[in-house]
């Protein structure tokens, strides 16, 4: 099939490459000239395992452009994969999405299938169809096909999805999508066909449930510290119940990124707009917003003053294996340390450049290229990302390099029993002194 994908950000580029790897011919459209120029050279513009190699393998079926007319006119299947960032009061900002509708309406020269991969409020599909047909002489089938990609595993998530959700209003649209994803059907991957409204809500409800599990285990971690229980043991015991499962029961400093914070607020906004307040969702947001302060309190309680102390910050990405710092709890922690007049040394294997841009120039921030350099002569170490290279650190790295090995572990990377010789704080577990 011949397909256009509007938006070559994280979701759009992954979709373009995977669809091309399924032997479809894909035109990727984006209004960022620099990004498109890089993509035309065959270079992936985001860091994601296996993306570059797949992109190279599928290069003969991939084309990129900034010209909406050139991208939309040739193809009767158009994917929309632009971001819908958080707006006022949590309401999604649909500016980019609406611009896509304008481009499609102006440039479509045939009846067109519009497949929405963007995360959009319930009812968007119906609104999009109405708008397109009011502003074009052609007919449009608007299909909801929400993505369930996780950063750091996006390629595998799309090649081997847990399920495929297709929201359609016609048999023709259903048949088209089933034909497009025949690869999944052959491998017995569940394909759920629903109404567009159900498909739209499935995406929000899924992300909100996962965010709720994170906030729940973080609340239980707070209680663990008061009753001398170990949150790691508690989480294992909970997760062994197959009705609950082990995933997303890792206590820490809270969730971040471009999805959970945005999607929880968006669902809360939608519910309030429809006068159906979702109290669990609101509580999930509240707990997560408070969670970085738990670690800050531990730091502040240990030191009488942070003024002129040197704090080593290990990891600033919201998730290990990514360069993404959007809504990262690390940002709040570092800003707190700076407000307390500390010197901060920062290390992150992938996200350091983005973090520098976020923090701009600051006389009290030093950026390091190695973990040991970051720890050298530091008064304390604060761990904010669950990175493999951090998990593999031996306690001697802290003991041998720091002034005094005082560690605040916001990701529970180490077993307290293995941290003898250090002062070791973590989340929901006993402190080692």
Residue pairs with C-beta under 8 A, 6 or more apart in sequence:
1 24
1 25
1 77
1 179
1 180
2 24
2 25
2 27
2 74
2 75
2 76
2 77
3 19
3 24
3 25
3 26
3 27
3 75
3 77
3 78
3 79
4 26
4 27
4 28
4 29
4 71
4 72
4 74
4 75
4 77
4 78
4 79
5 12
5 15
5 16
5 19
5 26
5 27
5 28
5 29
5 78
5 79
5 81
6 12
6 29
6 30
6 71
6 72
6 78
6 79
6 80
6 81
6 82
6 100
6 103
6 104
7 29
7 30
7 80
7 81
7 82
7 83
7 96
7 100
7 118
8 16
8 28
8 29
8 30
8 32
8 35
8 36
8 39
8 45
8 64
9 30
9 46
9 81
9 82
9 83
10 46
10 48
10 149
10 151
10 154
10 258
11 81
11 83
11 117
11 118
11 147
11 149
12 28
12 30
12 79
12 81
12 82
12 117
13 28
13 39
13 44
13 45
13 46
13 51
14 46
14 48
14 51
14 149
14 154
14 155
14 158
15 79
15 81
15 117
15 147
15 158
16 26
16 28
16 62
17 44
17 51
17 54
17 55
17 58
17 62
17 155
18 54
18 155
18 158
18 159
19 26
19 79
20 26
20 58
20 61
20 62
21 54
21 57
21 58
21 159
22 180
22 183
23 61
24 61
24 180
25 61
26 61
26 62
26 63
27 63
27 64
27 65
27 70
27 71
27 74
27 75
28 36
28 39
28 62
28 63
28 64
28 65
28 71
29 64
29 65
29 66
29 67
29 68
29 71
29 72
29 103
30 36
30 39
30 64
30 66
31 66
32 66
33 66
35 45
36 64
36 65
36 66
38 45
39 45
39 64
40 64
42 55
42 56
42 59
43 52
44 51
44 52
44 55
46 323
47 322
47 323
47 350
48 151
48 152
48 154
48 155
49 152
49 153
49 155
49 156
49 321
50 155
50 156
51 154
51 155
54 155
55 62
65 71
68 103
68 106
68 107
69 107
71 107
72 78
72 103
72 104
72 107
72 108
73 107
73 108
73 109
76 110
76 111
76 112
76 113
77 112
77 113
77 115
77 176
77 180
78 104
78 108
78 112
78 113
78 114
78 115
79 115
79 116
79 117
79 145
80 97
80 100
80 114
80 115
80 116
80 117
80 118
81 117
81 118
81 147
82 96
82 97
82 99
82 100
82 118
83 96
83 118
83 258
84 92
84 93
84 94
84 96
84 97
84 118
84 119
84 120
84 262
85 92
85 93
85 262
86 92
86 93
86 261
86 262
86 265
86 266
87 93
89 269
90 265
90 266
90 268
90 269
91 266
91 269
91 273
92 119
92 120
92 121
92 262
92 266
92 269
94 120
94 124
97 118
97 120
97 124
101 128
101 131
101 132
102 135
104 112
104 114
104 132
104 136
104 140
105 131
105 132
105 135
105 136
106 135
106 136
108 132
108 136
108 138
108 140
109 138
110 138
111 138
111 139
111 140
111 141
112 132
112 138
112 139
112 140
112 141
113 140
113 141
113 143
113 173
113 176
114 128
114 129
114 132
114 140
114 141
114 142
114 143
115 143
115 145
115 177
116 124
116 125
116 128
116 142
116 143
116 144
116 145
116 146
117 145
117 146
117 147
119 146
119 147
119 203
119 204
119 259
119 262
119 263
119 266
120 200
121 200
121 266
121 270
122 197
122 200
122 201
122 204
122 270
123 197
123 200
124 200
125 142
125 143
125 144
125 167
125 196
125 197
125 199
125 200
126 142
126 196
126 197
128 140
128 142
129 140
129 141
129 142
132 140
132 142
133 139
133 140
141 168
141 169
141 170
141 172
141 173
141 176
142 169
142 196
143 166
143 167
143 168
143 173
143 176
143 177
143 196
144 165
144 166
144 167
144 168
144 196
144 199
144 200
145 164
145 165
145 166
145 167
145 177
145 199
146 165
146 199
146 200
146 202
146 203
147 158
147 203
148 157
148 161
148 162
148 163
148 203
148 206
149 157
149 158
150 157
151 257
151 319
151 321
151 322
151 324
152 319
152 320
152 321
152 322
160 189
161 184
161 189
162 189
162 190
163 189
163 190
163 191
163 192
164 181
164 184
164 189
164 190
164 191
164 192
165 192
165 194
165 199
165 202
165 203
166 174
166 177
166 178
166 191
166 192
166 193
166 194
166 199
167 193
167 194
167 195
167 196
167 197
167 198
167 199
167 200
168 174
168 177
168 193
168 195
168 196
169 195
169 196
174 193
178 185
178 191
181 191
184 191
185 191
192 202
194 202
203 263
204 263
204 266
204 267
204 270
205 267
207 259
207 260
207 263
207 264
208 263
208 264
208 267
208 278
208 281
208 284
210 247
210 248
210 260
211 255
211 260
211 263
211 264
211 284
211 288
212 280
212 281
212 284
213 247
213 248
213 249
214 248
214 250
214 254
214 255
214 260
214 288
215 254
215 255
215 283
215 284
215 285
215 287
215 288
215 291
216 287
217 231
217 235
217 238
217 248
217 249
217 250
217 251
218 251
218 252
218 254
218 287
218 288
218 291
218 294
218 427
218 428
219 287
220 231
220 234
220 235
220 251
220 428
221 231
221 251
221 427
221 428
222 294
222 428
223 229
224 230
224 231
224 234
224 428
224 429
225 428
225 429
228 430
229 428
230 428
230 429
230 430
231 251
231 412
231 427
231 428
231 429
232 251
232 412
232 428
232 429
234 428
235 246
235 249
235 250
235 251
236 246
238 244
238 249
239 245
239 246
239 247
239 249
240 246
250 386
250 411
250 412
251 412
251 427
251 428
252 291
252 386
252 410
252 411
252 412
252 427
253 291
253 292
253 294
253 295
253 329
253 330
253 333
253 384
253 410
253 411
253 427
254 287
254 288
254 289
254 291
254 292
254 329
255 261
255 288
255 318
256 318
256 319
256 326
256 327
256 328
256 329
256 330
257 318
257 319
257 324
257 326
257 327
257 328
258 324
258 326
258 327
260 288
260 327
261 288
261 327
262 327
264 281
264 284
264 285
264 288
265 285
267 278
267 281
268 277
268 278
268 281
268 282
268 285
271 277
271 278
271 281
291 329
292 329
292 332
292 333
292 336
292 410
294 427
295 333
295 382
295 408
295 410
295 427
296 333
296 336
298 408
298 425
299 306
299 311
299 337
299 380
299 382
299 408
300 306
300 340
302 380
302 406
302 408
302 423
302 425
303 309
303 379
303 380
305 340
306 337
306 340
306 341
306 342
307 340
307 341
307 342
308 341
308 342
308 343
309 342
309 343
309 379
309 380
310 342
310 343
310 344
310 345
310 377
310 378
310 379
310 403
311 337
311 342
311 343
311 344
311 345
311 378
311 379
311 380
311 381
311 382
312 345
312 347
312 374
312 375
312 378
312 380
312 381
312 382
312 402
313 330
313 333
313 334
313 337
313 344
313 345
313 346
313 347
313 374
313 381
313 382
313 384
314 347
314 348
314 371
314 374
314 381
314 382
314 383
314 384
314 385
314 387
314 390
315 330
315 347
315 348
315 351
315 383
315 384
315 385
315 386
315 387
315 390
315 411
316 325
316 328
316 330
316 331
316 334
316 346
316 348
316 351
316 352
316 355
316 384
316 385
317 323
317 324
317 325
317 328
317 330
317 348
317 350
317 351
317 385
317 387
318 324
318 325
318 326
318 327
318 328
318 329
318 330
318 385
319 385
319 386
320 385
320 386
320 387
320 388
321 350
321 387
321 388
322 350
322 351
323 350
323 351
323 353
323 354
324 351
324 354
325 331
325 351
325 354
325 355
325 358
328 351
328 384
329 384
329 410
330 355
330 384
330 385
331 355
331 358
331 359
333 382
333 384
333 410
334 344
334 346
334 359
334 365
337 344
337 382
338 344
338 362
338 364
338 365
341 364
342 364
343 364
343 365
343 366
344 364
344 365
344 366
345 365
345 366
345 367
345 368
345 373
345 374
345 378
346 352
346 355
346 365
346 366
346 367
346 368
346 374
347 367
347 368
347 369
347 370
347 371
347 373
347 374
348 355
348 385
348 387
349 387
349 389
351 385
352 367
356 367
359 365
368 374
371 389
371 390
371 393
371 397
372 397
372 401
375 381
375 397
375 398
375 401
375 402
376 401
376 402
377 401
377 402
377 403
378 401
378 402
378 403
379 402
379 403
379 404
379 406
380 402
380 406
380 407
380 408
381 398
381 402
381 405
381 406
381 407
381 408
382 407
382 408
382 410
383 390
383 407
383 408
383 409
383 410
383 411
383 413
384 410
384 411
385 411
386 411
386 413
390 411
390 413
391 413
391 414
393 413
395 405
395 414
395 418
395 419
395 420
395 421
395 422
398 405
398 407
398 422
399 405
399 421
399 422
404 423
405 421
405 422
405 423
406 422
406 423
407 419
407 422
407 423
407 424
407 425
408 425
409 424
409 425
409 426
409 427
410 427
411 427
412 426
412 427
412 428
412 429
414 424
414 426
416 424
416 426
416 429
416 430
416 431
416 432
419 432
420 432
422 432
423 431
423 432
423 433
424 431
424 432
424 433
425 431
